[in-house]
Amino acid sequence: MTIIKPFPGLEAEIEFTDTGIKYFRWEELTPPEIFKAPPSTGFAILFDPRMLVTLIRLRERYGKSITCNTWYKGGQFSLRVLRPLGKIPKGGSAFSQHFFGRACDLDVAGMTAEEIRQDVKKNPKDKAFEFITCIEDKVTWFHFDCRIPFHNGKAWDGIRFINP
C-alpha cells in the first residue's frame, strides 16, 4: 500500500494497493482493452487524482458498495470511468471527461442516483464533493466529473448540474 498526495499543498491523499486504489480495483475503473494492455508506468497516470479522491470519499461517505465497470465479472459496463479515445457510447460526447480520466458513472448500493444528487445539493461543501465541478441530472446513474469549470467563455463556481 502506498499513499500519495497528488498535488503540492492539496489536503487529499490517494491510497494505492497492489491491485488499484482503496475500495476499487483497476478492472472497475478501466475498460478491458486498457486493463489488458496497461501503460508501462501503471494505471494511475491515466486518471485525474481529483476523480480518484472523489471516488474514495464517496465510498466512505455512503459506507456502501459502489459499482462502476462490471465487464471483468461478466457484466455489461465497461466505459463508466476511463474511456479509450474515440470510443463513444450511444448518446456520449466526443469530448467527454471520461476520455481524460476526470469522470465516473456509478451506482451506490441501496441508493438512487437522484438521492445522491439531492445529498450533493443539500451538502455541496462536504469534503466528499470538494473536487466535483459537474453532475449529470435526470439520468439513472450518478455521473460526476472534475472538469475545469469553464464553458463557452464563462466560469462557474460550485457544482454545475447539466442535462446530458
C-alpha positions in Angstrom: 0.0 0.0 0.0 1.3 3.4 -1.0 -0.3 6.7 0.0 0.4 9.8 -2.2 -0.5 13.4 -2.1 -1.4 14.2 -5.7 -0.8 17.9 -5.7 1.6 20.0 -3.6 -0.4 21.7 -0.8 -3.6 19.7 -1.5 -5.0 18.2 1.6 -6.0 14.9 -0.1 -4.4 11.5 -0.3 -4.9 8.5 -2.5 -4.2 5.1 -1.1 -2.9 2.7 -3.7 -2.9 -1.0 -3.3 -1.3 -3.8 -5.4 -4.5 -4.0 -7.5 -5.9 -0.5 -7.5 -6.9 2.2 -5.1 -8.6 1.9 -1.7 -12.0 0.2 -2.3 -11.6 -0.2 -6.1 -9.7 -2.5 -8.4 -8.3 -1.2 -11.7 -10.7 -3.5 -13.5 -13.6 -1.4 -12.1 -12.0 1.8 -13.4 -10.7 0.7 -16.9 -12.2 -0.9 -20.0 -10.9 -4.4 -20.9 -8.7 -3.1 -23.7 -6.8 -0.8 -21.4 -6.7 -3.2 -18.4 -5.2 -5.9 -20.6 -2.6 -3.6 -22.1 -1.7 -1.1 -19.3 0.8 1.7 -19.6 4.3 0.6 -18.6 4.2 3.2 -15.8 1.0 1.8 -14.3 -2.7 2.7 -14.4 -2.5 5.7 -12.0 -1.2 8.1 -14.8 -4.5 7.6 -16.7 -6.6 9.3 -14.1 -7.1 12.8 -12.7 -6.3 12.4 -9.0 -9.3 14.6 -8.1 -11.6 12.0 -9.6 -9.9 9.1 -7.7 -10.0 11.0 -4.4 -13.7 11.8 -5.0 -14.5 8.1 -5.7 -12.8 7.1 -2.4 -14.6 9.8 -0.5 -18.0 8.9 -1.9 -17.4 5.3 -0.8 -16.6 6.5 2.7 -19.5 9.0 2.8 -22.1 6.4 2.0 -20.5 3.4 3.5 -21.9 1.2 0.8 -20.5 -0.6 -2.2 -20.2 1.4 -5.4 -20.5 -0.2 -8.8 -18.6 1.3 -11.8 -17.4 -1.1 -14.5 -18.6 -4.7 -14.4 -17.1 -6.2 -17.5 -14.5 -8.2 -15.6 -17.2 -10.3 -13.9 -19.4 -10.8 -17.0 -21.4 -7.5 -16.6 -22.4 -5.0 -19.2 -20.5 -1.9 -18.1 -17.0 -1.2 -19.5 -17.0 2.5 -20.2 -18.3 4.1 -16.9 -15.0 5.6 -15.9 -12.0 5.8 -18.3 -12.8 5.5 -22.0 -10.4 4.8 -24.8 -10.0 7.9 -27.1 -12.6 7.8 -29.9 -14.8 5.1 -28.3 -18.0 6.9 -27.8 -21.0 5.1 -26.3 -24.5 5.8 -27.7 -25.5 9.2 -26.6 -22.0 10.1 -25.4 -19.9 13.1 -26.2 -16.8 13.2 -28.4 -15.1 15.3 -25.8 -16.4 13.5 -22.7 -14.5 14.0 -19.4 -14.3 10.2 -19.3 -11.6 10.3 -22.0 -9.4 12.4 -19.7 -9.8 10.3 -16.6 -11.9 13.1 -15.0 -15.4 11.5 -14.9 -17.2 8.5 -13.4 -20.6 7.0 -13.8 -21.6 4.9 -10.8 -24.3 3.3 -8.7 -24.3 3.2 -4.9 -25.9 0.1 -3.4 -29.3 0.8 -1.9 -29.5 4.4 -3.2 -30.9 6.0 -6.4 -28.9 8.5 -8.4 -31.5 11.1 -7.5 -30.9 10.5 -3.8 -27.2 11.1 -4.3 -27.8 14.2 -6.3 -30.1 15.6 -3.6 -27.4 14.8 -1.0 -24.9 16.8 -3.0 -27.4 19.7 -3.4 -28.1 19.8 0.4 -24.4 19.4 1.3 -22.3 21.0 -1.5 -19.4 21.9 0.8 -19.0 18.3 2.1 -15.4 17.1 1.7 -16.7 14.2 -0.5 -17.8 16.6 -3.1 -14.9 19.0 -2.9 -13.5 18.3 -6.4 -16.8 17.8 -8.2 -17.5 20.6 -10.7 -20.2 18.9 -12.8 -23.0 16.4 -12.3 -25.4 15.0 -14.9 -29.1 15.4 -13.9 -32.0 13.3 -14.8 -30.1 10.1 -15.5 -30.5 6.8 -13.7 -26.8 6.6 -12.7 -24.7 9.1 -10.8 -22.3 10.9 -13.1 -19.7 13.3 -11.6 -16.7 14.9 -13.1 -13.8 17.2 -12.1 -13.6 19.3 -15.3 -12.3 22.8 -15.4 -15.3 24.9 -14.5 -15.3 27.0 -17.7 -17.7 26.7 -20.7 -18.3 29.0 -23.7 -16.1 31.7 -22.2 -17.7 31.7 -18.8 -16.5 30.3 -15.5 -18.7 29.0 -12.7 -18.4 28.4 -9.0 -19.5 25.3 -7.2 -21.1 22.3 -8.9 -23.0 22.6 -12.2 -25.9 20.3 -12.8 -26.4 19.6 -16.5 -28.9 17.6 -18.6 -26.9 15.4 -21.0 
